[in-house]
Amino acid sequence: MSVVNRCTVARRITVHRPGWLNVVYAKRRLSSVDSTADAADAAASKLGQSIATLHRPRPIFPWRHDDNYLPRLTPGSPEFNSDILLPTKGEAFMASVFLNYSFLDTYWGNSWRKELAEASTWAFSQGVAGIVSNVYKMPFKSVLTDSGQMDFSFSPNEAATDGEKEASYCPEVEYMLSRPLRDLYQSAHESGRDQFRIRLQMLPIRSTLYSLFCIPFLTREAIGKDPALLDEMISYHVMMRTSPIQGIQGFYGWMLKQLQKNEGNLFTTVDLQVLVECEEIFQVQDISSGNILQGFEDGKSRKVLHLVRLETNVRSFAGQSFPHFLKQEPGNFQITDIDDLLGTKKWYHRVNG
């Protein structure tokens, strides 16, 4: 599958239409997420608002600027050792089956990994610039250059006036970032708009796909409504290893129920994490005291590694002609977390896991 056909996210984030992070390459903009993802996003709003309130006592800019790895990515650290592992494996299988990459490419090539990483990096730059543009009322073009470098400075006495045209902001940000992330940035600004001077300059220089996973035919929204579904699905996977026939029969029966319930459709949330290395300058300064509250005192550029998480919902349905194999229609990817700003526990983790 060619780069042009894919409209991915490193200058697009779609894997050919129908569906998938529909970012038109020529216009470099994200399209809206599918209705199922919208519903899940709305359901997550309360979580985002509750997390955002945690920042109000000490209003800061939601950003991790550290030349060390995220603790849970550092082998041997307590966070790494206690990290909850993904419940399923098989990245090549998932990319081939649910994201419509070719079987040969996923099992004997790596171009799909590079493409996803580059696309996600582009989406990361666009998304962060978009939320900054909207929250701090700055023209999007003044925040992100054509070369992909983000250059953002904010001081309360230089804030935009109410009369500035909103057309210059980034209306697509609601599709780029999940609502909890948007709420987090908005809340941080509202609680500290008169106290802090902020500087963020960021240029992505390289990236790599860290993980890709899904639980076949389960979505974030479904598990949010009924957490028992997660244990049920994992039990089928365990059963397939110990009693293959019984496990397959149980899983097949569950699929039939879902097909009847959803009028012949099955839905799967695909989750991917990408490591993005950036050349970065970042500082948050308290205006009254002059103290640097975030970032380094020297204000020098550093290489910083960010972990970006994106999700999409994939619709599976039977083909119209014999042998009626399931076809996949990926939806649009959306950034759901950056550097675990919303916490390390994710929707696919057991409630008590």
NORNOR-V112862 format. One record per pair of residues at least 6 apart in sequence whose C-alpha atoms are under 7 Angstrom apart, sorted by the first residue. I is the first residue (numbers start at 1). J is the second residue. D is the distance in whole Angstrom. If there is no record, write none. Layout:
# NORNOR-V112862
I;J;D
I;J;D
This chain:
# NORNOR-V112862
5;16;5
6;14;5
6;15;4
6;16;4
7;13;5
7;14;4
7;15;6
7;16;6
7;22;7
7;23;6
7;24;6
7;25;6
8;14;4
8;15;5
8;21;7
8;23;7
8;116;7
8;119;5
9;23;7
9;118;6
9;119;3
9;120;5
9;121;7
9;122;5
9;123;5
10;118;4
10;119;3
10;120;6
10;121;6
10;122;4
10;123;7
11;25;6
11;28;6
11;119;6
11;122;6
12;23;4
12;24;6
12;25;5
12;28;6
12;119;6
13;21;5
13;22;6
13;23;5
13;119;5
13;120;7
14;20;5
14;21;4
14;22;4
14;23;6
15;21;7
18;329;6
19;329;6
19;330;5
19;331;4
19;332;6
20;330;5
20;331;4
20;332;4
20;333;6
21;30;7
21;31;7
21;331;6
21;332;3
21;333;4
22;30;6
22;31;5
22;332;6
23;29;5
23;30;4
23;31;6
30;172;7
30;175;7
30;176;6
31;175;7
32;175;5
32;332;7
33;175;6
33;331;7
33;332;5
34;331;6
34;332;6
37;313;6
40;220;7
40;221;5
41;178;6
41;179;6
44;180;7
45;179;6
45;180;6
47;180;7
48;179;7
48;180;3
48;181;7
48;183;6
48;184;6
49;180;7
49;183;6
51;342;7
52;183;6
52;184;4
52;187;6
55;188;6
56;188;7
56;191;6
59;188;5
59;191;6
59;192;5
60;188;6
60;192;7
61;188;6
62;185;6
64;339;7
65;282;7
65;295;6
65;304;6
66;304;6
67;302;7
67;303;6
67;304;5
69;305;6
71;77;7
71;79;6
71;80;7
72;79;5
72;80;4
72;83;7
73;80;6
74;80;6
88;213;7
88;215;7
89;213;7
91;212;6
91;213;6
92;106;5
92;107;6
94;213;7
95;101;6
95;106;7
96;102;6
96;103;6
96;106;6
98;314;7
98;328;6
99;330;6
105;112;7
106;112;7
113;209;6
114;208;7
116;209;7
117;207;6
117;208;5
117;209;5
117;274;6
118;207;7
120;274;7
121;207;7
121;276;6
125;148;7
127;173;6
127;176;5
127;177;6
129;140;7
129;143;6
129;144;6
129;150;7
130;140;6
130;170;5
130;173;5
131;173;6
131;182;7
133;139;6
133;140;5
133;143;7
133;169;6
133;170;6
134;169;6
134;170;6
135;186;6
137;160;6
137;169;7
138;160;7
138;169;6
139;168;5
139;169;5
140;168;6
140;169;5
140;170;6
143;150;6
143;151;5
143;152;5
144;150;4
144;151;6
148;203;7
149;202;6
149;203;5
150;201;5
150;202;5
150;203;6
151;200;6
151;201;4
151;202;7
152;199;6
152;200;5
152;201;6
153;198;6
153;199;4
153;200;6
154;197;6
154;198;5
154;199;7
155;196;7
155;197;5
155;198;7
156;193;6
156;194;5
175;334;7
176;334;5
176;335;6
177;334;6
177;335;5
177;336;6
178;334;6
178;335;6
178;336;5
181;336;7
181;337;7
195;286;6
195;287;6
196;284;6
196;285;5
196;286;5
196;287;6
197;284;6
197;285;5
197;286;7
197;287;6
198;283;6
198;284;5
198;285;6
199;282;5
199;283;5
199;284;7
200;281;6
200;282;5
200;283;7
201;280;5
201;281;5
201;282;6
202;278;6
202;279;6
202;280;4
202;281;7
203;278;5
203;279;5
203;280;6
204;276;7
204;277;6
204;278;4
204;279;6
205;277;6
205;278;5
205;279;7
206;276;6
206;277;5
207;274;7
207;275;5
207;276;4
207;277;6
208;274;6
208;275;5
208;276;7
209;273;6
209;274;5
209;275;6
210;273;5
210;274;5
210;275;6
211;272;5
211;273;5
211;274;7
212;271;6
212;272;4
212;273;7
213;270;6
213;271;5
213;272;6
214;268;7
214;269;6
214;270;5
214;271;6
215;268;7
216;268;6
217;266;6
217;267;5
217;268;4
218;267;6
218;268;5
218;269;6
219;267;6
219;268;5
219;269;5
220;269;6
220;347;6
223;229;6
223;230;6
236;247;5
236;250;7
236;251;6
237;247;7
239;247;5
240;247;4
240;248;6
258;266;7
259;265;5
259;266;6
264;317;6
265;315;7
265;316;6
265;317;5
266;315;6
266;316;5
266;317;6
267;313;7
267;314;6
267;315;5
267;316;6
268;313;5
268;314;5
268;315;7
269;311;7
269;312;6
269;313;4
269;314;6
270;311;6
270;312;5
270;313;6
271;310;6
271;311;5
271;312;7
272;309;6
272;310;5
272;311;6
273;307;7
273;308;6
273;309;4
273;310;6
274;307;6
274;308;5
274;309;7
275;305;6
275;306;6
275;307;5
275;308;6
276;305;6
276;306;5
276;307;6
277;303;7
277;304;6
277;305;4
277;306;6
278;303;5
278;304;5
278;305;6
279;301;6
279;302;6
279;303;5
279;304;6
280;301;5
280;302;5
280;303;6
280;304;7
281;299;6
281;300;6
281;301;5
281;302;7
282;295;5
282;299;7
283;292;7
283;294;5
283;295;5
283;296;7
283;299;7
284;292;6
284;293;6
284;294;5
284;295;7
285;291;6
285;292;4
285;293;6
286;292;6
286;293;7
306;339;6
307;338;6
307;339;5
308;337;6
308;338;5
308;339;6
309;335;6
309;336;6
309;337;5
309;338;6
310;333;6
310;334;5
310;335;4
310;336;5
311;333;5
311;334;5
311;335;7
311;336;7
312;331;6
312;332;6
312;333;4
312;334;6
313;330;6
313;331;5
314;328;6
314;329;6
314;330;4
314;331;6
315;328;6
315;329;5
315;330;6
316;326;6
316;327;5
316;328;5
316;329;6
317;326;5
317;327;5
317;328;7
318;324;5
318;325;6
318;326;4
318;327;6
319;325;6
319;326;6
319;327;6
